[in-house]
Structures are given as C-alpha cells and as structure tokens.
Amino acid sequence: MPAITEKQIFGWAQGWAKNKGEEIVRNFMQKGGWEGWAQVELANVFQTLPGDGVVNVEREVHAYQNARQAVDIKITDVNQQKSFLVELKCESLFASADSATQQAGNKFYLNFQDDIQKLRLRTKQQSQPLALMFIISDEARRETDSFFGDSVQREDFSLPDGWTLSIYLAG
C-alpha cells in the first residue's frame, strides 16, 4: 500500500467536516471555540488513514524548537517512515472562553499564517508541515482569500441553517 499523502489528509478532514456539520455550527457559536473538539475528532479520523501498514497518530507533540510549544497532531506512516505535523485553526464566533466579545474575523487568517511559519521554520523533526484552517464567516473567508490567494487549497461545504464551511490547507 502506498504512503499517506497530503491529499489524503485533506480529503479525510473534508469527510469529517461533512459528517459533523450540525456539531460544527453548534460549536462555532460557543465561547471558547471548537478547536480542541476538532483536534480530538480529527486525530481519531486520521488513525484510520490507509497507510502502508501502521499509522500512528499523536496529539500535542513537542515538535518545535521551543519545548513549551506543541503541534496539534502528528501523523506517522510507520512503515514508510514518513510523518506530517498538522496545526489546526478553527474560527469561532467568540474570541475566547474568558470573553463574550466576538472574534475579529478579518484578522483570523493571521493566526493561520503564524502556524504556517511556525511549522516551516521552527520544527525540530523531519516531517511534512501541514496547516488546516476551518472558516465559517464570510468576512474571514474574504480576508483569507485576499491574503493567501492561490497559495493555499480551499474546499467549501454547505452546513445546516445556511452556513458555509471553508477548509484551507497549506503545506
């Protein structure tokens, strides 16, 4: 069986999002966001990737030069000795659990850019860097598209109640 690819990881993230649409909308509207929930869910989904024999998925792996920072998900195809470091960003209606103020959607893409740079420049492991971002608001989508242009992949999905989810992938 061939090694796991970036395209497979993006496809499996899309499949998860399609199946979890109602929960994504519900969690988007909660204070504190939904990134932690998505991280656990996606780690379980990625565990079933059809790698060459053994797929190992870990969360919160200390893969950065700064020992206090951890990558959200590490996916390793053990037999192929190939791994991916995955950072997630999930847009939330509210900035944090401590705040009832809305997040500034037009600045959300900067968090994604920070993760991309962190993955590319500060990892201590030989792994392929991937950043996945989930956006729901039109404002954040417009600003992200304007900033990144064609340098990232994007897929859109309809969610319940007329929402649209955009998933971005940067490698």
C-alpha positions in Angstrom: 0.0 0.0 0.0 1.4 3.5 -0.8 2.4 6.0 1.8 -0.1 8.6 3.2 -0.3 11.8 1.2 -1.2 15.4 1.9 -4.1 15.0 -0.4 -5.5 12.1 1.6 -5.2 14.0 4.9 -7.1 17.0 3.3 -9.7 14.6 2.0 -10.2 12.9 5.3 -10.6 16.2 7.0 -13.2 17.2 4.5 -15.1 13.9 5.0 -15.1 14.5 8.8 -16.4 18.1 8.3 -19.2 16.9 6.0 -20.3 14.3 8.6 -20.1 16.8 11.6 -21.9 19.8 10.1 -24.5 20.3 12.8 -22.0 19.9 15.6 -19.6 22.3 13.9 -22.3 25.0 13.7 -23.3 24.4 17.3 -19.6 24.5 18.5 -18.8 27.6 16.4 -21.2 29.6 18.5 -19.9 28.5 21.9 -17.5 30.6 23.9 -14.1 29.0 23.9 -14.4 27.7 20.4 -14.2 24.3 18.9 -10.6 23.7 18.0 -10.0 21.3 20.9 -13.0 19.2 20.0 -11.9 19.2 16.3 -8.4 18.1 17.3 -9.7 15.0 19.2 -12.2 14.2 16.4 -9.6 14.6 13.6 -7.0 12.6 15.5 -9.5 9.7 15.6 -10.3 10.0 11.9 -6.6 10.2 10.9 -6.0 7.0 12.8 -7.9 5.2 10.1 -5.9 6.6 7.2 -4.9 3.8 4.8 -1.1 4.0 5.3 1.4 1.3 4.4 0.7 -0.9 7.4 0.8 1.1 10.6 -0.5 4.6 11.1 0.4 6.3 14.4 -1.5 9.5 15.4 -0.5 11.6 18.4 -1.8 14.9 19.8 0.1 17.7 21.4 3.5 16.5 20.3 6.5 18.7 21.3 8.0 19.0 17.8 9.1 22.6 17.9 12.4 24.0 19.0 10.6 25.8 21.8 9.9 23.0 24.2 6.8 24.7 25.5 5.1 24.6 22.1 3.3 21.5 20.8 2.0 20.6 17.3 -1.7 19.8 17.3 -1.5 16.4 15.5 1.4 14.3 14.3 0.6 11.5 11.7 3.2 8.9 11.1 3.1 6.2 8.4 5.5 3.9 10.4 6.5 1.5 7.5 7.2 4.4 5.1 9.0 6.4 7.8 7.0 9.4 6.7 5.2 11.9 9.0 3.1 15.0 8.9 2.9 17.7 11.5 -0.6 19.2 11.5 -1.6 22.6 13.0 -5.4 23.4 13.2 -7.2 26.7 13.3 -10.9 26.7 13.8 -12.8 30.0 13.6 -15.1 30.7 16.5 -17.8 33.3 16.9 -16.2 34.3 20.2 -12.5 35.1 20.8 -12.1 33.0 24.0 -13.9 31.4 26.9 -13.0 34.4 29.0 -14.6 36.8 26.7 -18.1 37.3 25.3 -16.8 39.6 22.6 -16.8 38.4 19.0 -13.6 37.4 17.3 -12.3 39.8 14.7 -12.9 37.6 11.6 -10.7 39.7 9.4 -7.7 39.0 11.5 -8.2 35.3 11.9 -6.1 34.4 8.9 -3.1 35.9 10.7 -3.3 33.1 13.2 -3.2 30.6 10.3 -0.1 32.4 8.8 1.6 32.2 12.2 1.1 28.5 12.3 2.4 28.0 8.8 5.5 30.0 9.6 6.0 28.1 12.9 5.7 24.8 11.1 8.1 25.8 8.3 10.8 27.4 10.4 10.7 26.1 14.0 10.2 22.4 14.0 13.0 20.1 15.2 11.6 17.0 13.4 11.9 16.0 9.8 8.2 15.9 8.9 6.0 17.4 6.3 4.2 20.5 7.7 0.5 20.9 7.1 -1.8 23.6 8.4 -5.6 23.1 8.3 -8.0 26.1 8.9 -11.8 25.9 9.2 -13.7 29.1 8.5 -17.4 29.8 8.6 -17.9 33.6 8.4 -17.9 35.4 5.1 -15.7 38.2 6.4 -12.9 35.8 7.5 -13.2 33.9 4.2 -12.9 37.1 2.1 -9.9 38.3 4.1 -8.2 34.9 4.0 -8.7 34.6 0.2 -7.3 38.1 -0.2 -4.2 37.4 1.9 -3.3 34.0 0.6 -4.7 34.0 -2.9 -3.8 30.7 -4.7 -1.1 29.7 -2.3 -3.5 27.5 -0.2 -6.1 24.9 -1.2 -9.7 25.6 -0.3 -12.8 23.5 -0.3 -16.3 24.7 0.6 -19.2 22.7 2.1 -22.8 23.6 3.0 -23.7 23.3 6.6 -27.1 23.4 8.3 -29.0 26.6 8.6 -27.4 28.2 5.5 -23.8 28.3 6.8 -20.8 27.5 4.6 -17.7 25.9 5.9 -14.4 26.6 4.1 -11.4 24.3 4.8 -8.0 25.6 3.9 -4.8 23.6 3.5 -1.3 24.9 3.4 1.8 22.7 3.2 
